[in-house]
């Protein structure tokens, strides 16, 4: 599976961004999808995850109430709506999927920069 993220950029604190992750093949066969982020000097961390049917989501405490993960299997795409962004949200955001054979894939990442 090839994954291509988009939607990152520079935004002021309090602003919003919507990240997209487009998969090269049908996401109906993908078990789970997630967003991770990696800030300079920090370990990569889970931001949010969503199950195959989109019925179950999970969020890191840092994004609860501000971020919303979703997926559209008809478009083979996952999204991360980020509102009320803070400077500490600045990071490279990565898409991550696990397919039906339990193989895992990463996207190339998209930079999100939040200015104060």
C-alpha positions in Angstrom: 0.0 0.0 0.0 1.3 3.4 -0.9 0.2 6.3 1.2 0.3 10.0 0.3 -0.4 12.6 2.9 -1.5 16.2 2.2 -3.0 19.2 3.8 -0.1 20.2 6.1 1.1 23.8 6.2 1.7 26.9 8.3 -1.1 28.1 10.5 -1.5 30.5 13.4 -2.4 29.2 16.8 -6.1 28.7 17.1 -6.4 27.8 13.4 -7.4 24.6 11.7 -6.0 22.2 9.2 -7.4 19.1 7.6 -4.9 16.4 6.7 -5.6 13.7 4.1 -4.1 10.3 3.6 -4.8 8.7 0.2 -4.1 5.0 -0.1 -3.1 3.4 -3.4 -5.6 0.6 -3.0 -9.0 -0.1 -1.5 -9.1 0.7 2.2 -11.9 -1.8 2.6 -9.2 -4.4 3.2 -7.3 -2.3 5.7 -7.7 -3.3 9.3 -6.9 0.0 10.9 -5.5 3.4 10.1 -3.9 6.0 12.2 -2.1 9.3 12.4 1.2 9.7 14.1 3.4 12.8 14.6 7.0 13.4 15.2 8.3 16.7 16.6 11.9 17.7 16.5 13.9 15.9 19.2 10.9 13.8 20.2 9.7 10.3 19.5 7.0 9.6 17.1 3.7 9.4 18.9 0.2 8.3 18.1 -2.3 11.1 17.5 -5.4 9.1 16.6 -6.6 5.8 15.2 -9.7 4.4 13.5 -10.9 0.9 12.8 -11.7 -0.5 9.4 -15.4 0.4 9.4 -14.7 3.7 11.1 -16.8 2.6 14.1 -14.2 2.9 16.7 -11.7 5.8 17.1 -9.0 6.5 19.6 -7.2 9.7 20.5 -4.2 10.7 22.4 -4.9 13.0 25.2 -3.2 15.9 23.4 -5.8 15.9 20.7 -9.0 15.0 22.5 -11.7 17.5 21.8 -9.7 19.2 19.1 -8.9 16.5 16.5 -11.3 14.3 14.6 -10.2 11.2 12.7 -12.3 9.8 9.9 -12.1 7.7 6.8 -14.0 7.4 3.6 -13.5 3.9 2.2 -15.2 4.9 -1.1 -12.3 7.3 -1.7 -9.6 5.2 0.0 -8.8 8.2 2.1 -8.4 8.9 5.8 -8.6 12.4 7.3 -7.5 14.3 10.4 -9.4 17.4 11.1 -7.4 19.6 13.5 -9.0 22.5 15.2 -7.7 25.0 17.9 -4.2 24.2 16.9 -1.4 25.0 19.3 2.4 25.6 18.8 3.0 22.3 20.5 1.1 20.6 17.6 4.0 21.5 15.3 5.4 18.2 13.9 5.6 16.0 10.8 2.4 14.0 10.7 2.4 10.5 9.3 -0.3 8.2 8.0 0.0 4.6 9.2 -2.1 1.6 8.1 -2.3 -2.1 8.9 -3.7 -4.2 6.1 -5.6 -7.5 6.2 -2.4 -9.5 6.3 -1.1 -7.5 9.2 1.5 -5.7 7.1 2.1 -2.1 8.2 2.8 0.9 6.0 3.9 4.5 6.6 3.3 7.6 4.5 6.1 10.1 3.7 4.7 12.6 6.2 3.4 16.2 5.9 4.7 19.1 7.9 2.4 21.0 10.2 3.7 24.2 11.7 1.7 26.3 14.2 2.9 29.8 14.9 2.2 31.5 18.2 
